[in-house]
Amino acid sequence: MMRQAGRYLPEYREIRAKHTFLEVCKTPELAVEVSLQPFRRLGVDAVIVFSDILIPAEAMGLKLELGDAGPNLPEPVRTKADVERLRLFDPEMETGFLAEAIRRIVREVGGDVPVLGFAAAPWTLACYMVEGRASEGFASVKSLLYHEPRTLHELLHRIAEATIPYLKAQIAAGAAAVQLFDTWCGELPLRDYEDFALPATQEIVSGLGGKVPIIYIGGQCTQRGLARESAGIAGCAGPARRIAGECRPGGVVWAPGKNPPSDPGDNFCASRGGPHFEPWTWHSPEYAGRECQTFY
């Protein structure tokens, strides 16, 4: 269960009735409380800090609005000049509320419960920064890709440069693992994914230097490249048995289970012992592979 908070919980909805989403993200005591609510109720194996993948976009200089209608960046990045105006930032100075929330959660749950941090993968954050909001088809960012590929490469590189210290700050605060969400990687054909999205994501993986496990959560585009070469754990949204053969030695591949699974090949954990498949469903966690259960 990879969601960061139980947004269906009455105690969460009570807090949200009094505070905006962004206010919860930026107020450590509120972020800690909503992060811990599912842990208290369900006894899950890890706690995911409450935040949002667009927080770095604001720290890089974009105006951010997070309302009930979804995220909005009213001044999107559309040109080379826009990209050049984006700034790197000190995560302790600009986003210190997130590190403080992680430190408080770690103190609250103790050393036996992993706390997970996260960020957007560069392509997915670029989609929001160029479009301004979630957009069917993502026409603007795709136009940038085909008409100004160097500009898009530079944008992806700048996002990666900013994300590395952002995640390092989360790790220094106590995150036992970090997630990279590539929600919109499925918008790209595999060749474009490998030419644009993958190198920027690998830049982050390399920049973190193996300090903690990295959980890459994307779509079927994870079937090559990243799962084989970079991330220790890859989560994917579709049939994923093929990924296991490409995952680097010592890695773990996870795919969300169905209830019940219609095809064991769609629902498995590839354990560290080799090409071993463990069917897993939301309601039968006892069948999960041990390494996967550690993080899920």
N, C-alpha and C positions, 0 to 999 in steps of 0.2 A: 504494500500500500504506500505509494510514493508521494501522496499529497502531504503538504507541509502542515496542514492544520485541519481539524474537523469542522469545516465551515457549516455543516449541518447541525452542529451541536447547539443546544439552547444557550449554553454559557458563552459560546463564541458570538452568537447572534445578539446576546445581551450587551456585550462589549461593543460590537459594531453599531448598535443602536445609539451609542453615545460618542463614538469616535470614528473618524474617517479611516479608510483602509491605509492611506499613507501615514496618517497619524499613528496607527498601530505599528506600522513598520518602523517608524522613527522614534518610538518611545520604548526604551528597553523593557520597562516593567510590563507594558502591555504585550510586547512581542514575546516575552518570556511566558506570560500567562497563557496566551493562545497557542504557543508552541507545546506547552505541557498538557493542555486539556485532553488531547487524544491519548497521551501516555497514561494519564491518570485513569481514564475510562477503559482503555483497551489493553493496557500493558504491552504495547508494541515494543519491538526489539531495539528501536532507535528513535531519537527525537530529531525532527527536521526543524531548523530555526525558521521562524516566520519572517518572511521578507518578500521581495518581488524582483523578478529578473530585470526590471527596467530601472532599478535604483542606480546602476552605474551610468546609464544614459543621462540622468539628471546630473550626476557628479561630473560628467564630461562636458556639461554646459548646456544641455537641452532642457527646456521647460517640460515638466512632467505633470500630468493630471491623471489621477487614478480614481475614477468614480464608479458608480453602479453600472454605467454603460460600457465599462471596460477602459483600458489604458488609452491615453491620448497624448501625443507629442505634437503640439500645435505648430512648432517650427521645425519641420522635418529636414533631414539632410538630403539634398538633391544635387549638389554641385561639388566640384573639387574645392572651391573656396569654403563651402560648408564643412567639408571633411577637415580642412586645415585649421578651422576654428575650434575643433574638438580638442579638449585638453586632457592630458593625463592628470591623475589626482592622487593625493595622499589618502589612502583608505581610513587611516585613523583620524584624520582631520575632517574629511568630507562625509565618510560613512561610518564613523566610530560607533554610532548607535547599534550597528549590526554586530560588530565585534563584542561590544559590551553585553548584548543580549546572549551571545554564545557563551561568554564567560559566566554569566549568571546561570544559564541552563546547566552548564557543566557542573557548577557548584551544587546545584539543586539535585541533579540525578546521580551524581557520583561517577566514579571511574568505570563502573561496570556497564554503563549504558552509553553507546556511541551517540554523539551529536553530529548531525550532518549539516554542512553548509552547502551553498550552491550559487550558481551564476548561469546566465544564458551563454550558450555557445555563440561564437561571433556571427555566424550567418543569421541565426534567429534574432539576435539583438539588432543586427543590421536591417532586417525586415521591418521591425518596428520603427527604427530610426529614420528609414527612408520613406516608408508609407505613412508614418504618423500614427497608425493604429493597425489592428488586425484587418486584413483586406483580402477579400476573395480573389485569388489569382496572383496577388502581389505584383501587379503590373509595373509599378514604379521601380521597385528594386530589380526586377528582371530587365527592364529597359536599361537601367544603369549597367547591369551585367553585360548586356550585349552591345551597348553603344559606347560605354565608357568603362571598359573592364579594368583599366589601371586605377581609376578612381575607386571602384568597388574594392579592388585588392588593397588599396591604401586604407579604406575604411575598415575592412576586416582586420588588417594588421593593427590599426590603432585600437580597435576594440580588444584584440588579444593582448596588446601591451598594457591596457588598463585593467584587464581582467586578472592577469597574473598576480600583481600585488594585492588586488581585491580579494582573491581567494587565499593568498598567503596570509593575509591579515585574519581571515576566518580560521585558518589552520593554527596560527599562532595563538588565537583566542581559545582553542581547544577542540575545533572540529576534527573528528576522527576520520572523516571521509568527506569528499565534496562531489556534488553532482553538477554535470554540465547538461543543461536542457537545450536540445536542438529541435524544438517543437516543429519548426517549419522546414526542416531539411528535406522532407518528402516533396516539397515544391520543386526541387531540382532534379533534372535527369542525372544519372550517375556520373556522366562525364563532367558536368558542371559542378556537381558536388565535389568530385575529386580535384578539380582545378581551382575552386574558390573556397568552399566551406571547409574542406578537410585540412588544407595546410594551416589555416588560421587556428583551427581547433588543436591540431598537433603542436602548434606553437605554444599554446597554453599548457598542454600536457608536458612538453619538454621543459617549459619554464618553471613548472612546479617541482620538477626534479624527483618525482617519486616519493615525496614526503608523506603522502597518505594515499589510500586508494581513490581513484577517480571513477565515478559512475557516469558513463555517457548515456543519455537517454534521448534516442532519436527514433527514426523510422527504419524502413527497410534499406535505406542508404547506408546503414551501418554494416551491411553484409560484406563490404570490402574495406580495405584501408584502415580505418580507425580500430575496428574490432581485431584486426589481424596484427596491427603494429603498435598501437598506442595505449588505449585505455585498458586498465586491468579488469573492468567490469563494464559490460555494454548492455543496456536495456533497450528493447525494441518493441515496436507496436504491431508487428505482424508475424507470419510464419518465419521462424528464425533458426531452424535446425542447421541450415547451411553455415551460419556464422561460427558454430562451434569449431569446425575444421579450420577456420581462419584465425581464431583467437590466439593471441600469443601464448607461449608456455607460461603456466602459472596464472592465467587469466580466468575470469568467470564471465559467462554469458547468461543473461536472464531474460526471459520473455514472460509477459503477464499471462496468467492462466485463465482458461475459460471454466465455466462451472455448469456441467462437467466438460472436460476437454473433448472435442470431437475428433481430434487427431493428436496423439502424443507428440508428434513432431512440432506442433504449434506451441507446446507448453512444456518447457524443460529448463533444467538448470544444468549447465555443463560444469562439473566440479573440477577442482584442481587435480584430481587423480587421472584425468584423461577424458576421452570421449564418452562420458557417462551421462545419461539423460535421466532426470528425475521429474516425472509429471508433477505439476503443482497447480492448485486452484486456490482462489481466495479463501475458501472455507475449509481447506485441508492443509494448513501450513506444516503439519507434521511430516508431509511428504517432500518438503523442500530440501534441497541439498544443504548441507551444513554451512558452507561458505555463503550461499545466497541468504540463508536465514539470518546470518549475522547482520546483514544490512537491510533486510526487508522484514 
